[in-house]
Amino acid sequence: LGSDAGLYWVVVSNRYGSITSAVAELTVNLATLDGDFQIEVDGPIYCLAVQPDGKILVGGDFSELNGQARTSLGRLNPDGTVDPGFAPELGGVRYPAVHCLVQQPDGKIVVGGEFWTLAGQPRRYIGRLNPDGRADPQFDPGANATVQALALQSDGRILVGGLFTMLGGQARHYLGRLNADGSLDPGFNPGADGWVACFGLQSDGKIVIGGGFSAVAEQPRHGLARLHPEGTLDTGFDPRASGEVWCLAVQPDDRLVVGGGFTTLAGQHRAGLGRLNPDGTVDLSFDADADDWVSAIALQADGKIIVAGWFGTLAGQLRSCVARLNPDGTLDANFNPEADSLVSAVAIQPDGRVLLGGEFSRLAGQPTRRLGRLQATAPVLQHLVIDGSRIRWQRSGSGPELAWVKFEYSVDGVKWLLAGLGTRVVGGWQWSGAALPPGTAVRACGYVAGAGDTGWVLEDRLEPLAPIRLSAMRAGTNLVLHWTGGRGPYQVQQCTDLGQPSWWTDLGEPIFTNSIALPIGTGNLFLRVKGQSSAVRLP
C-alpha cells in the first residue's frame, strides 16, 4: 500500500544488548500496468480522448491499430479491442496525421492535423465526424496548414491553433475561433507571429495560449499570452517563456501549469515545467525542473499533476518520460511507471486509470508499443445531487479535473435542456436557480481539457427518483419498517404530533439499507423516511 512508504530501520536485540541499522527509505510504486489492455500501434500517438461511453479515441501517425488498418485515427472499446464500426480514412497528403481531437457533448468529434481528406470527404487540416465516424457534411471550415490544437469553450465555440495563416477562408495567423456550426467567428482575430500549440481555459472566460511565437496581437509575447474572451490581448499578463510552450493546464484556482522546452519563465529559472499565479508571476513554491522538454500535462481531481514528455529527471529525481507531482509540486514517490521513450499524450479516464501514448516500447517494466494504460492509484469519488433548486456535482480522487461544467435536465429522458453553467465550489461544481420540474432527470457534462490541445466531455446522470413508499409489519415486540424508491442515504425520523412540524427528530444516523426494526412502545408515534429530495411519513 502507498501508506507503507516511509523511513524504516531494524533493531536487533538479545541479552547482551541491541544494535540499530541505518535508516532506509521504502517507496511503493503504485503505477502498475493494466495487463488486460494489450495494444500495439505501428506509429507514434499524438492525442487521446475518452468518450462518455468509455470508448477511447486514438490519434497519431500510424497505419495499424492493434492489427487493424486505421490511418492515423481509430477508436478502441473500453477493453482495448478495436471498434470495427469506426474507420474514418485520412488522406490527400503523403503522411496523414492527427494531432488533436475534441469530443463534443453531442458525440461529434472535431479532428485537427495534417490531411486533405477525412472519412472520404475533402477536409483540409480540420473536420468533424459524426459519432459513427462519417464526415459531418455541415462542418468544413478548412485551413491552409497543420492544425495542432483544439479546445471547446462552454458556449460550444471551438478554439483552433496551429501553423496555418488561413482558417474558414479568412486570414487567421496561427490562431482562430469557430462557431459551433463550423463558421468562422468574425470578431476573434488576435493573430500571432508563430505557431500555437495549446490552450488554457480560465474560469473567468479568459484564454491562455502557448506555442512558438514572439508576438500576439502585434505586441511582444514570448511563448505565452492571455486573451480576453472576445480575443483582445490581456496587456497585464506577460510571463515570457525563454523557449517553446507545448502544453498548459489550468488548475481550479486559475494557477497555470506550463510545460515545454524553456529554461526560464517570467524571469525565473524554470526548466521545462513551471507554475504561474493567475497574474502571470511565477509560483515560487512550485519548483519541479525537468532535464528535457515536457509535452503533456494532465490534472487529477485530487490536485495531483501527471507530467509527460522526453525527460530523465524531474524535481531532482530519476523519472523516465512520465511522472506525477503532488499539488504542492513535490514529486509523488509512489508513481513511477518509467517509459523508455517519448510520452506525448495523457488521458485520465473517469475511473482513474491513465492512458499514455507516444513512441515508447516499454512502460512500467513491460513491453508496450506506443499505447498503454495504468491502473488507478486511488479511488474516484463522484456524486451528483439535486436539492430543490440546487444541483451539486461532488468530485474528488484520481479522476480527471474539469475545465467547465454545464448542468442539463430532461423531463422525458430524450430532450435535454440547459439548466446553467456550473460554478466551482469546494469539492466540486454547483448550479443554483429555479426549482426543476418534478420527475426530472439531471445530467452533468464536464469538459476535460487534456494537455491543452485535446479535450473531451465526461458525463454523470441522476435519473428521476421514484417516490418512497413505506410498509410496516409486526415482528414480535418490534415494528419492521420497509420502503422502496428514493435514493439513499435515508434518514428515518419520528414525531408525536403532526401539528408540530418542528418536532420531527432523527432516529439514529442516515442509512443506505431500505428497512429498519424499531421497538414497539405506547402512544402515537409518526415515522417518516427521507431520501434525497423526497420524504413520506407513516403513522
N, C-alpha and C positions, 0 to 999 in steps of 0.2 A: 504494500500500500504506500501511497505517497506520504502518508503521515509517519511512516517508518524512517524516512530520511532524517539525517541529523549526525551529530558527533557522538562517537562511541569509543569506549576503552574497556579493557579487560583487567579485572583484578583477580589474581591468583593467590590464594591464602592456604597456609597449613599451620601446624602448631608452632612452627619456627618463625612465622611472620608472613608478610604478603608483599607482592610486587604488582605494580600497575603498568600496563602497556602504554605506548604512545597513543595519542588521540588520532583516530581515523575517521574520515567523513564517509558516510554511506549515502549514496544517491540512488533514487529509484526512477528508472526510465519508464514513464507511463505511455510513451509514444510507440505503440505496437501496431504492426501492420494488420489490416483486415484480410485474413487469409482466404476468405470466401470471395474476395473481389480480385480476380485474376484477369488483368487486361494487358494486351500487347498492342502497341501502336508503332508504325514504321516511320514516324517523323515527329518533330517537336510539337508539343502542346503549348498554345499561347493563351488560351482562355477557357474557363469552365463556368457553367451556370447550373443551378439546381431548380427544377420546376416544382410547383406545389404538390404534384403527384409523386415526387421523389425521383423522377427521371432526370438524367444528367446530360446536359448539352456540352459537347466537346468540340473546340475549335483549334485549328493549328495549321500545320503544313504537312499533311500525311495523305496516303492513298489507301491505307488499310486500317481498320479499327477492329481489333480482336478477330482478325482473319476475314473480315467482310469489307468489300470495296466501298470506301467512303472518301470522297475528295475533300479533305480538309475540314469537314463538318459532319458530325454524326450525333446520335443520341443513344444513351445507354438506359436500360431499365434499372430500377434500384438495385438489383442483384448483380449488375455488371454485364449482363447479356446485351447484345446489340439490338436496338429497336428496329425490327425489319421494315416497318412502315414509314420510316423517316430516312430518306436518302436524297436530299437536295443536292444535285451535282453543281459544282462550281467550275467555271472555265473562262475561256477567252484570253487568258494570259498564260505565259509559259509555266509559271509556278503559282497557281492559285493558293491563297492562304486566307484564313480567318483570324483576325487579330482581336476582335471584340464582339460581345453579344449583349443584348438587353432583352430579357423576357418580360413582357408586359402583363398587366393584370388580366387582360382578356385572353392570354395564352399565346398571342402572336410574338414573334421573335425577330428583333431587328439585328441584322448582321452587318458587320463592317470588316473591311480587309482589302485584299488585292484580288479582284476578279472583274470580269466584264459580263459574265452571265451567272445567274443564280436560279437553280431549280428550272433550268431550261429557258429562262426568260432574260432578255437584256437588262442587266442591272450593273451600273458602273460603281464599284467600290462600296456601295451600300444598298441594302434591300431589306424587305421584310417578308417573313414566311408566316403562313397560317400554321396553326398547331400541328397539322398533319404533314408539314414540310413542303407544301405547294407555295409558289410565289404569290404574294398578295398583289393583285393587279392594280390596286389603288395607291400603292406606295412606291414611287420611283423618283426620288429627288436627284440622284446622280451626283457624283463628284468627279474631279479630273485627276485625282491621285489617291493614294492609300488612306483609308480611314483607320485610325489607330485606337480611338477611344470613343465610348458612348456612355451617356448617363441619362437616366429617366427622372425627370422632375415630378413633383407631386401633382402638378396640373396636367400631366401627360405629355408635355413638350420634351423633346429629345435633344440633348447637347451632343455635338459631333466635333471631334478633334482629329487631326492627322497631318498629312503632308500636302493636302490639297490647297488650291487657291480659288477654286470654283465649287459651289455647292448649290443645288437646286437651280442651276442655270444662271446664278448671280455670283459676283465676286465676293468670296469669303476667304480671307487669308488664314488658313490653318485652324479656323475655329468658326462654328456657326450653330444655329439652333433651328430645329424643325418643329412645326406644329404636329399634333398627334396624327394628322392625316398625311404627313409627309411633305406638306408645303413648307416653304422657307418662311421663317419668322423675319419679316422685313425690318423690324426695329432692333434686332440684335446683330450688331456688326462691329465688335471691338477691334478685331484684327490683331495678328501677331506677326513677327518677322521670322518665325521659325516654328517647327512642328510642335503640336500639342499632344501629349501622351496620356493625360489623366485629368479627372475632375474630382472636386470635393464639394459636397452639398452641405451648406451650413443651415442651422435651424432658423436663421433669420432670412433665408432665401438667397443669401449671397453665394457666389460660385467661385471656388478656388480652382485655378488651372495650373498644371505643371507640364514641363517639357523641355525643349532645347531652343528656347527663344531668348532674345536680349531686349525686346521691346514689345509692349502691348498697348494698343490704342495710342501709338506714336509716343509713348512715354517709356523711359528705361525701366525694364523689369527683367531680371535675370533668373530664368528657370521657374519662377513662381510669380503669380499675380492673383489678385482678387477682384471680382466684378460685382457690381450691384445687380439685383435681379433683372433689371432691364438691359444690362450689358455694358453700362458705363464703368470706367475704371474706378476702383476704390483707391483714392490717392493716399490714404493713410496706411496702406498695407504694402510694404516693400522689404521682405526679408532677404532677398538676394542670395540665391544659391550660387556656389562657385562652379557648378557643373550641371549636368542634365538631371532633371527630376522625372523619375519613371512611374512613381506611384504615390497615392495620397490616401489617407483615411481620416475622416472627421470623427472625433470622439463625442460622446453625449454632451460634454461641457464646451464643445466647439474648439477644443485644442486640436491641433492638426499634426498627425504623424506623417513624416515625409521621408521617402526613400529614393535613392538614385545613385549617381556617380559623382557627387560633390564631396568636398573636404571642408567647406565652411558654409554656415547657414546664419544669416542675419549677423554677420561679423564674428561669430563664434566658431571654434573648431568643432565640426560635427562631420564625421566620415561616413558617408553612405546612408546615415539614418539620424533623424533628429525629431524633436517635437517643438512646435511653435505654440505660444499662447494665442488667444483669439486676436490680439492686437498685432501679431506678427513678430513679437520678440521671442527669443529662444527661451524655452523652458529649461532653466539651468539645472533643475533636479533630474532631468532625463538625459543621460549620457551613456549611450549604448553603441559605440562606434563599431562599424563593420570594416574588415580589411579589404573589401572589394564592394562592388555595387549591389544594391538592393532593388529587386524588380517587382515585388508583390508584398502587400500588407493586408492582413485580414483581422478584424476586431471581433472578439467574443463578447457576449452579453455580460460576462462577469468582469470585463475590463482588461482581460489579458490580450496580448497582441502577438499574432503569428507573423513572422518576418521570413521572407524567402528571397533568394537571388543567387549570386555567384560569389560566395564568401567562405572563408575557412575559420574565421573567428568572429565573434560578436560579443560585445560587452566584456572584452578581455578574456573570453573563454573559447575553447575549441567548439565550433559548431559548423557543420558542413552543409551549407546551402539552405538550411531551414532551421528555425529556432522559434522559441516563444519567450516573450517578456512578460513579467508581472506588470500590473497597472502603473507602478512607480518607475518602470524602465529597467529594473534589475532582471537578470536572466532567470528564467524558470529552470531550475536544476533538474526537474523531473520530466522534461520534454526534450528529447534528443534523437530524432529519427534518422539523421545522417543520410543525406542523398550524396551520390558520388559525382553529380554534375548539376548544371543549372536547374533551379526550380523557378519557373516563370509564371505559374498560375496556382492560386489557392482558392478553394471554396469550402466554406464551413456549412455542412448540412444541418437541417433543423434538429436532428438527433445528436448533434455534437461531433459526429465523425468528420474528418478533414480530408478533402480531396486535394491531391497535389499533382501538378502536371509540369512537364518541362522536357529536358533532354537527358535525364538520368537513366541508368540501367540497374542501379541498386538503391533500395530505400529500406531503412530500418533493418539492415542486415540481410535483406532478401532480394533475389533477382526481381526487378520490377522495371518494365520497359516503358518509361515516359509517363505513366499514369498509375497512381496508387491511391489507396485510401487507408487512413489511420483510424484506429478505434477511438471512440470518445474517451476523454480522460476524466470527465466529471459529469454528473447528471445534468440534464437540461430541464429547467423548470419553466413552464409556460401555462398560463391560466387566464382565460377570458371570462370576465364577469360583467353582468349587466345589473345595475341597481337603479331602477326607476329611470331617471333621465341621464344617468351617467354610465358610460362604458369604460371599463378598465382592462388593459391587457398587461398582465404581470409577466415579466420575463427575466430570467437570470440563468446562471450556469454557463455551460460551454457552447451553447448555440450561437448563431451569428448576431452581431449587433445590427441595428437598423438605422437607415438614414432618415426615413419618414414613414408615417403610418396614416392610413385613412380607414375609417370605420364605415361600413355599409350595412343596410338592413333590407330584409325581404319579408313580405307577408305571404308569398306563395312558394318560396324556395327557388324561383326561376329568375325573376326580375329583381336586380339589386339596385338600391337607391343609396346615394351618398348621405350619410349622417353628418360627417365632417372630418376634418383632418385632426389627427391626434396631437396632443402636446405631451412633452416629456414630463413625467413625474418620477419620484423616487421608486425604483424597481420596475419601471415600465412606461406605458403610454396611457393617455386618458382623453376621453371626449365627454363634454357636458353640454346638454342642450335640452330640447323639448322631450317629454316622455314619448317613448316609441309606442306604436300601436300594440295592443295585446296579441299574443301569439306570434311575435316577430322573431325571425332568425337574424342573427348578427354575424357579420364577417369582418375580421381584421386583416388588412393587406399591408404588409410591411416591405419596404424596399431595402434589399441588401446591396450595398454599393460596391462589393467586391474590392478590387485594388484601385478603384478609381477609373478603370477603363471598361468594366463589365458589370452588369447588375441583373438581379432577378427578384421576383416577388415571393414572399413567404406568406402563407395564409393560416388562419385559425378561425374556426367557426363555432358558434354556440347556437344549437338548434332550439326551437321553442320548447318551453317547459310544459310538460303535461301537469294538470292540476294535481295537488296532493290529495289523495283520498284515503281516509282513515277507516279502520275497522278495529273492533276490540272483542276479546273473549276472556272468560274467566278461566284461570288455571290454578286450582287450589285457592290459596289466600292471595294470589297475585292477579292483576289485570295485565294481560298481554296486549299492548298497543302495536298495531301493524299498519304500514302505509305503503302506497305506491305513488309514483310520479315525483315531480320536482327534481331537485338535484342537491346532493349533499355538499358540504356538511349540513346536517339537520340539527335544529335546536328544539328540544321538547320544552314546552312552557306550561305553567299551571296558574289557575286563578280561581278564587272562590266566589267572585261576584262580577258578572259580565257588565254590570253597570259602572264598574270602576276600571277602565282600560289600563290605568297606570298600575294596577295590582298584578298584572302578568309578571311572573318571575321565572327565571330559567331553572329547569330541573337538570342539574349536572352540566357537563361540558358538551359542546357540539359533537355529534357522532356521524359516522358515514354508513352505519347499518340502517335497516328500514324496519326495525322493531325494537321494543323495549318492554321489560317486565317491571311493573310497579306494584307495591303492596296495597291492598285494598284497605281503606280506612273508613271513617264515619263522616257523614255530612256530604254536601255537594262540592264537587271539585270539577272544574272545567280544564281540559287539556287541549293544547294545540301544538302543531308541528310546523316549524318554519324552515323552508329551504331557501335557495337563492331566489329572491324576489317573489316568494309565494308563502302563504300561510293559510291553514284551516284549523278549525277547533272541533272538539268533540266533548259533549257533556258527559 
